[in-house]
Amino acid sequence: MARDVLERYFAAFNAGDVEGMLAELDEDVAHHVNEGGVRRGKAMFGEFCAHMARCYREKLSELVLFASEDGTRAAAEFMVDGTYLETDEGLPEARGQTYRLPAGSFMSLENGRITRITTYYNLADWLRQVS
């Protein structure tokens, strides 16, 4: 079941379907942003997705999913293929630079919904690629 949730979530990500992603989340989801704070709730996650869509166009490839036997923990490893579209505050100027980064997401699930998402990628590597 956890793998099914992740498959739907990441398929929605690659389709640019924020509503599809939100459908897999618990109302009180905790989103641990790479090198950032924790955003709580679907509304905050939706705002994050809108910001990301404005500044970046990303697709995930080489996706590998992992899930615990009890379905309460899951992870995904993937490559992020992206284009930097609009300058994100505090980051280098966007000029349509492309990048490719290995990344991973770690998730907790309860009652068939994602309750926690922690995503990691190497920010220094991204900065090197877009600078």
N, C-alpha and C positions, 0 to 999 in steps of 0.2 A: 504494500500500500504506500509506503513512504517513497519508494522509487517512482510509483505512478504520479504522486504529487509533484515530485521533482521534474519528471518528464514533462508534465503539463506546464509547470512554472517556467522551465527553460525554453520550451517551445514557444510560449507566449513572449518571453524576452526576445527571442530571435525574430519573432513576427512583429515586434514593436507594439504588442498588445498589452498595455498597462492594465486594463480591466481584467484580462485573463490572468495576469500575475497576481493582482489583488485578490482574485477569487480563491487563490490557494493559501492566502494568509489568514491567520487568526486576527480578530479585531484589534487585539492588544499586542500585535507583533512588535518585537524589539529588533530594530535594524542597527547593527553595529557597523558603522561606516569605516572603511579602511582609513587609518590614520586620523580618525575623527571621533565624534561622540556617538551616543546612542539616540536614535529617533524612535519614538514609541507610537504605535497605532498605524492603521491603514492610511489615514489621511496624510500623516507625515511621510509615509513611504511613497504615496502618490505624488506629493510635492517634490520629493527627491527624484522620482522618475521623470517628472516634467522638466526639472532642471537639467538632468542628464541628457534628455532628448534634445534640449536646446543647444547644449554645448558639445555633445558627442554623438556620433553614430557608431554603434558597436554591434557586432555579431560574435557569437561564441562558436568555436569549433573544437574538435577533438574532445568532446564532452564525455567524461567518465563519471558515473554515479555510484555511490556507495550508500548502504543503509544498514542500520543495526537490525538484528533479527526481530526485536520487539517493535520496530518502526518509530521509535522516539527520537532517533538521531540519524542524520544523513549528511552526506558531503558530496561535493562535485569538484572535479578538477577539469580545467579547460584552458583554451587559448582565447584571448580577447583580440579580435581584429577590429581596429577602430580608426575613425577619422575625427580629428579635433576641429569642430565646426565654429565655435564661438568662444572667445576668451572667458575662462572661468576665473572669478575673482581670486587674486593672489597667485595665479599660475602664469606661465609664459603666454605670450600673445598667440592666439589661434590664427593659423594661416592655411588651414586645410591639411595639416600634417597627418600622416598615417602612422599607426603604431601597431605592434603585436606583442602581447604580454601573456606569460603564463599567470593563471590566477586560480583561486579556489574559494568555494563558499561552504560554510559549515552551518548546519541547521538543526533546530530542535522542532519536533512535531508533537502535536497532541490532538486527538480526535480528528485526524485526517487533515489538519491545517498546520501551516508553518507558524511557529510561535517565536522563533529567533532565527535571524540571518546574520552571519558574520562573514564578510567578504574580505579577502586578502589579495593584494597584488603588490609588486615592488614599485613604489612611487618613484624612487631614484631612477629606476630603469625607464619608467614612463617619461620622466623629466628629460632624461638624456635623449630619448627618441624624438621628443617634440621641440627641444631647444635648438 
